[in-house]
Amino acid sequence: MKTYAIVGTGHRAQMYLGALLGAHAADGRLVGLCDSNPGRLAHAMAQAPGVPGFAADDFDAMLAQTRPDRVIVTVPDYLHADYIVRALRAGCDVITEKPLTTDADACARILAAKRESGRQVIVGFNYRYSPVRTLLKQVLMSGIIGHVHNATFEWQLDTHHGADYFRRWHRNRENSGGLWVHKATHHFDLLNWWLATVPKRVTALGKRVFYRPEIGDALGFTDRADRCTGCPAFARCGFRLDMAGSAALSALYADTETYDGYLRDKCVFSPDIDIEDSMSALIEYANGVTANYTLTAYNPCEGYRVVFDGTRGRVELTNIERQAVQPDGRLVRPAAPETNRIVVQPHFARPYVLKLPEAGGLHGGGDAVMLRRLFAAASNDQYGHVADERAGVWSAMVGIAANASLVRGAGVEVAELAGDAAVPDYAPAPFGPAEIWQNFDPARYPFLEGAEVL
Ligand SMILES: NC(=O)c1ccc[n+]([C@@H]2O[C@H](COP(=O)([O-])OP(=O)(O)OC[C@H]3O[C@@H](n4cnc5c(N)ncnc54)[C@H](O)[C@@H]3O)[C@@H](O)[C@H]2O)c1
């Protein structure tokens, strides 16, 4: 059984903590906890009786004393590299949250530490593990749509979820790389993995159109304060975060803010924000694919659409994660269930609407599958779900190049930034035979079984 230490005991750490103390208690043992905030550290320690806690300055001492096999890194993005490198140099393997890191220099430092230490780095790209996205990978790997040449990927964050990136550390590029790195790293990793290739050139456009002071004014919140707690506009604002109304938010953030001044509920219409909420990129890949990508963070609904066009047909996945947000900012109750639809249409054949696998829980069902893979004995990883530092670099690089493209006002060659990063093992290339269909034979494709033919 492997032993684990966690650095960063905030929101995301709760998932790993819960897994190691609950469903995966028999698969791994927690031996240490570390955080810069004594209140959040105490909150985590109370959940894990007997597990010692360490201040941020004592991280190296924690590794020396508790000797974990693996360190789980769940601090804010800009701090990942430092902790990953220190853990590797201390002889530990690392499971890090996404993004791997936020800039090219930090990528290079992680790659060097990995090379020198020979230890393992796993990036928690939970989105890959979702059963529906895995089915899409299976479709692409089967060659049913032939050589893919074009992709379109649109992601919409609603005003409940999207707004949350404008309240705290994410809202400043130096902490998160902006949504290009912090959020889109999931999407760029999915594209790299689905397409089994790495990016070559990125041309980006981006702006902040919604989370701006003038929108707050236009919505009538002219009396707003710098944060939701105590804000005169609180009762009228659909963007409020009600920390006092949530035991979880109070315990993690409200009750602990006196230690470090970390305010979880800063106003989303603040002039201090310096990241985009509306972004588009044209991405050219090493294998010739061109992708059009967009992300907006102020939508009335949440979901995404991804389309791959190939020489033998096309496949389209449409997801609606949430249909609406209420005027008070809460989600519509009862919540409409998340919906997914995958349509595969070979040339000269009718469209197939695939029968989808069951997917329960957060992030399209990806979290639970990922935790099983990370903590329990790994079985055959036929779709290449487990992502290493190379996948972390190549996904972060799209966002890092997009940030550079915004500054330069021109396309950016990713190789300029990626240095000597090797190409990851993305599972077999999703390219089928080059020839166009003559006679399409559905029997060759097991995932068409049970599909509805339109
Ligand atoms: N994969 C996903 O779907 C997903 C979802 C949420 C968050 N995340 C990732 O998880 C990470 C953490 O996000 P979060 O929402 O939990 O943030 P958070 O702010 O809730 O937690 C971060 C924790 O790190 C601590 N910390 C800050 N500076 C530190 C330092 N120098 N040393 C030690 N601890 C320090 C903070 O006190 C806090 O407890 C981020 O990288 C984020 O991108 C991933």
The ligand as an ORCA input file, in Angstrom:
! r2SCAN-3c Opt
* xyz 0 1
  N      -9.306     18.866    -11.778
  C     -10.287     19.646    -11.395
  O     -11.399     19.500    -11.867
  C     -10.006     20.718    -10.353
  C     -11.065     21.310     -9.673
  C     -10.760     22.296     -8.735
  C      -9.435     22.683     -8.516
  N      -8.439     22.085     -9.216
  C      -7.027     22.479     -8.998
  O      -6.693     22.236     -7.646
  C      -5.748     23.189     -7.201
  C      -6.283     23.845     -5.923
  O      -7.473     24.538     -6.196
  P      -8.518     24.836     -5.026
  O      -9.792     25.242     -5.669
  O      -8.500     23.715     -4.077
  O      -7.853     26.135     -4.360
  P      -8.002     26.563     -2.829
  O      -7.599     27.985     -2.791
  O      -9.320     26.163     -2.292
  O      -6.904     25.668     -2.084
  C      -5.535     25.901     -2.198
  C      -4.880     25.606     -0.866
  O      -3.454     25.825     -1.002
  C      -3.032     26.516      0.165
  N      -1.795     27.227     -0.118
  C      -1.641     28.452     -0.690
  N      -0.348     28.771     -0.752
  C       0.350     27.745     -0.214
  C       1.718     27.486     -0.010
  N       2.667     28.339     -0.377
  N       2.065     26.318      0.568
  C       1.122     25.419      0.960
  N      -0.188     25.627      0.805
  C      -0.580     26.759      0.204
  C      -4.172     27.414      0.529
  O      -4.098     27.863      1.870
  C      -5.357     26.514      0.249
  O      -5.699     25.761      1.378
  C      -5.561     24.185     -8.339
  O      -4.387     23.880     -9.037
  C      -6.750     23.939     -9.229
  O      -6.461     24.186    -10.593
  C      -8.705     21.099    -10.111
*
